[in-house]
Amino acid sequence: VREDPASSKTEPETPPAPSSQAVHDKDTAAEHSALFTSHGTFELLETLPHDPKAFTQGLELKNATHFYESVGNYKESSVRIVEIVTGKVVQETKLDDVYFAEGLSLCHVQQDNGEDHQPQRQLILLTWREKTAFRIDPETLETLESFPYSTSNGEGWGIACDN
Protein backbone atom coordinates (compact mmCIF):
# COMPACT_ATOMS: atom_id res chain seq x y z
CA VAL A 1 0.00 0.00 0.00
CA ARG A 2 1.44 3.35 -1.03
CA GLU A 3 0.61 6.20 1.28
CA ASP A 4 0.58 9.81 0.18
CA PRO A 5 0.91 12.15 3.19
CA ALA A 6 -0.14 15.12 1.04
CA SER A 7 -3.53 13.52 0.41
CA SER A 8 -4.64 14.01 4.02
CA LYS A 9 -5.88 17.50 3.09
CA THR A 10 -9.50 18.00 2.11
CA GLU A 11 -10.12 16.53 -1.34
CA PRO A 12 -12.99 16.39 -3.79
CA GLU A 13 -15.31 13.35 -3.59
CA THR A 14 -13.58 11.83 -6.63
CA PRO A 15 -9.79 12.11 -6.96
CA PRO A 16 -8.71 14.06 -10.01
CA ALA A 17 -7.38 12.17 -13.00
CA PRO A 18 -3.61 12.50 -13.29
CA SER A 19 -2.44 15.08 -15.79
CA SER A 20 0.05 14.06 -18.44
CA GLN A 21 3.50 15.58 -18.10
CA ALA A 22 4.44 14.50 -21.61
CA VAL A 23 4.60 17.19 -24.27
CA HIS A 24 4.94 16.68 -27.97
CA ASP A 25 7.60 18.18 -30.15
CA LYS A 26 6.35 21.14 -32.21
CA ASP A 27 5.05 18.66 -34.79
CA THR A 28 1.98 16.50 -34.21
CA ALA A 29 2.05 13.05 -32.63
CA ALA A 30 1.09 11.54 -35.97
CA GLU A 31 4.26 12.93 -37.53
CA HIS A 32 6.60 12.08 -34.64
CA SER A 33 6.28 9.40 -32.01
CA ALA A 34 9.02 10.81 -29.77
CA LEU A 35 7.61 12.26 -26.56
CA PHE A 36 9.56 14.38 -24.12
CA THR A 37 8.99 14.31 -20.36
CA SER A 38 10.77 15.73 -17.35
CA HIS A 39 12.40 12.30 -17.01
CA GLY A 40 13.66 11.91 -20.58
CA THR A 41 12.40 10.87 -23.98
CA PHE A 42 10.40 7.82 -24.94
CA GLU A 43 8.98 6.45 -28.15
CA LEU A 44 5.30 5.62 -28.57
CA LEU A 45 5.25 2.23 -30.28
CA GLU A 46 1.55 1.52 -30.55
CA THR A 47 -1.84 2.82 -29.49
CA LEU A 48 -4.46 0.25 -28.52
CA PRO A 49 -8.21 0.66 -28.05
CA HIS A 50 -9.54 1.08 -24.52
CA ASP A 51 -12.85 2.01 -22.91
CA PRO A 52 -12.71 5.83 -22.74
CA LYS A 53 -15.18 5.85 -19.81
CA ALA A 54 -13.03 3.55 -17.65
CA PHE A 55 -11.39 5.37 -14.74
CA THR A 56 -8.48 2.92 -14.59
CA GLN A 57 -6.94 2.59 -11.14
CA GLY A 58 -5.06 -0.71 -11.37
CA LEU A 59 -3.71 -2.68 -14.30
CA GLU A 60 -1.91 -6.02 -14.27
CA LEU A 61 -1.03 -8.36 -17.14
CA LYS A 62 -2.90 -11.68 -17.01
CA ASN A 63 -1.08 -13.26 -19.97
CA ALA A 64 0.07 -12.32 -23.49
CA THR A 65 -3.49 -11.58 -24.66
CA HIS A 66 -5.37 -10.16 -21.63
CA PHE A 67 -4.94 -7.85 -18.66
CA TYR A 68 -6.74 -7.29 -15.36
CA GLU A 69 -8.09 -3.80 -14.74
CA SER A 70 -9.67 -2.17 -11.71
CA VAL A 71 -11.99 0.70 -12.59
CA GLY A 72 -12.86 3.30 -9.97
CA ASN A 73 -15.62 5.77 -9.15
CA TYR A 74 -18.48 5.32 -6.75
CA LYS A 75 -21.36 3.34 -8.30
CA GLU A 76 -19.11 2.39 -11.26
CA SER A 77 -16.26 0.37 -9.73
CA SER A 78 -15.41 -3.04 -11.15
CA VAL A 79 -12.68 -5.57 -11.81
CA ARG A 80 -12.30 -6.65 -15.43
CA ILE A 81 -10.43 -8.94 -17.73
CA VAL A 82 -9.73 -7.06 -20.96
CA GLU A 83 -8.45 -8.31 -24.31
CA ILE A 84 -5.28 -6.33 -25.02
CA VAL A 85 -5.52 -5.97 -28.81
CA THR A 86 -9.23 -5.10 -29.06
CA GLY A 87 -9.90 -3.45 -25.69
CA LYS A 88 -12.96 -5.71 -25.34
CA VAL A 89 -14.05 -6.40 -21.76
CA VAL A 90 -14.42 -10.19 -21.73
CA GLN A 91 -15.32 -10.54 -18.06
CA GLU A 92 -16.36 -8.07 -15.37
CA THR A 93 -17.45 -8.09 -11.75
CA LYS A 94 -19.01 -4.93 -10.34
CA LEU A 95 -18.35 -3.80 -6.78
CA ASP A 96 -21.10 -2.57 -4.47
CA ASP A 97 -21.90 1.12 -5.02
CA VAL A 98 -20.29 2.12 -1.70
CA TYR A 99 -16.79 1.14 -2.91
CA PHE A 100 -14.34 3.12 -5.01
CA ALA A 101 -11.91 0.59 -6.54
CA GLU A 102 -8.25 1.55 -6.51
CA GLY A 103 -5.01 -0.44 -6.86
CA LEU A 104 -4.94 -4.04 -8.04
CA SER A 105 -2.16 -6.65 -8.01
CA LEU A 106 -1.86 -10.36 -8.74
CA CYS A 107 -0.25 -12.02 -5.72
CA HIS A 108 0.62 -15.48 -4.46
CA VAL A 109 -1.30 -15.74 -1.20
CA GLN A 110 -0.50 -18.39 1.39
CA GLN A 111 -3.69 -19.68 2.96
CA ASP A 112 -4.19 -22.48 5.43
CA ASN A 113 -7.04 -24.33 3.80
CA GLY A 114 -6.60 -27.75 5.38
CA GLU A 115 -4.56 -30.19 3.30
CA ASP A 116 -3.19 -27.82 0.63
CA HIS A 117 -0.60 -25.33 1.89
CA GLN A 118 0.50 -24.13 -1.56
CA PRO A 119 0.33 -20.39 -2.29
CA GLN A 120 -2.60 -19.51 -4.53
CA ARG A 121 -2.72 -16.77 -7.15
CA GLN A 122 -5.24 -14.13 -6.15
CA LEU A 123 -5.97 -10.57 -7.12
CA ILE A 124 -5.78 -8.13 -4.24
CA LEU A 125 -7.91 -5.00 -4.73
CA LEU A 126 -7.81 -1.90 -2.53
CA THR A 127 -10.59 0.63 -2.09
CA TRP A 128 -9.95 4.34 -1.83
CA ARG A 129 -11.48 5.50 1.46
CA GLU A 130 -13.48 2.50 2.60
CA LYS A 131 -10.47 0.80 4.29
CA THR A 132 -11.54 -2.49 2.70
CA ALA A 133 -9.49 -4.80 0.52
CA PHE A 134 -10.69 -7.79 -1.46
CA ARG A 135 -9.14 -11.13 -2.38
CA ILE A 136 -10.47 -12.02 -5.83
CA ASP A 137 -10.22 -15.26 -7.82
CA PRO A 138 -8.17 -14.37 -10.93
CA GLU A 139 -10.13 -16.72 -13.22
CA THR A 140 -13.74 -16.11 -12.15
CA LEU A 141 -13.32 -12.60 -10.64
CA GLU A 142 -15.38 -13.87 -7.72
CA THR A 143 -14.73 -12.15 -4.39
CA LEU A 144 -13.17 -14.72 -2.07
CA GLU A 145 -12.85 -12.50 0.98
CA SER A 146 -12.95 -8.89 2.08
CA PHE A 147 -10.80 -7.63 4.91
CA PRO A 148 -10.01 -4.31 6.60
CA TYR A 149 -6.70 -2.50 6.28
CA SER A 150 -5.40 0.79 7.60
CA THR A 151 -3.01 3.46 6.42
CA SER A 152 -1.79 6.61 8.11
CA ASN A 153 -4.08 8.78 5.95
CA GLY A 154 -7.06 6.39 5.75
CA GLU A 155 -6.82 5.91 1.99
CA GLY A 156 -5.78 3.09 -0.33
CA TRP A 157 -4.11 3.98 -3.60
CA GLY A 158 -1.78 1.41 -5.13
CA ILE A 159 -0.60 -2.07 -4.33
CA ALA A 160 2.17 -4.29 -5.68
CA CYS A 161 3.27 -7.83 -4.92
CA ASP A 162 6.80 -9.09 -5.43
CA ASN A 163 6.01 -12.80 -5.47
C-alpha positions, 0 to 999 in steps of 0.5 A, spaced: 500 500 500 502 506 497 501 512 502 501 519 500 501 524 506 499 530 502 492 527 500 490 528 508 488 534 506 480 535 504 479 533 497 474 532 492 469 526 492 472 523 486 480 524 486 482 528 479 485 524 473 492 525 473 495 530 468 500 528 463 507 531 463 508 528 456 509 534 451 509 533 444 515 536 439 512 542 435 510 537 430 503 533 431 504 526 434 502 523 428 508 525 424 513 524 430 512 518 435 518 521 440 515 524 446 519 528 451 517 528 459 521 531 465 524 524 465 527 523 458 524 521 452 520 515 450 517 512 443 510 511 442 510 504 439 503 503 438 496 505 441 491 500 442 483 501 443 480 502 450 474 504 454 474 511 454 469 511 460 473 507 464 477 510 470 483 505 470 486 505 477 489 498 477 492 494 471 496 487 471 497 483 465 494 476 465 497 473 460 500 475 453 493 476 450 489 479 456 490 484 462 486 485 469 483 492 470 480 495 476 476 501 474 474 506 480 468 511 481 463 510 486 457 506 483 461 504 477 467 500 480 469 493 477 474 488 476 475 486 469 479 482 464 480 485 458 483 483 451 489 487 449 488 488 442 481 489 441 480 493 448 474 488 449 471 487 456 471 479 456 469 478 463 467 483 469 465 483 476 461 490 479 463 492 486 457 494 491 456 502 489 459 504 496 466 502 494 471 506 489 476 501 486 483 503 486 489 499 486 490 491 483 495 486 483 496 479 482 499 475 488 501 469 491 497 468 497 498 463 502 492 460 505 491 455 510 485 451 507 486 444 510 490 439 506 493 444 501 498 449 503 500 451 496 500 459 495 494 460 490 494 466 485 489 471 487 488 478 485 488 483 491 484 489 490 484 496 494 478 501 495 480 508 496 477 511 502 473 504 505 479 501 508 476 495 505 481 490 501 478 484 497 481 477 495 479 475 488 479 469 484 483 471 478 479 466 473 472 467 475 473 474 478 469 472 484 470 475 491 473 470 495 474 474 501 474 482 504 478 484 509 479 491 513 486 494 512 489 501 515 493 506 512 496 513 516 491 517 511 485 512 511 486 511 503 488 506 499 491 507 492 496 502 489 498 495 491 504 491 488 506 484 490 513 481 489 512 474 489 
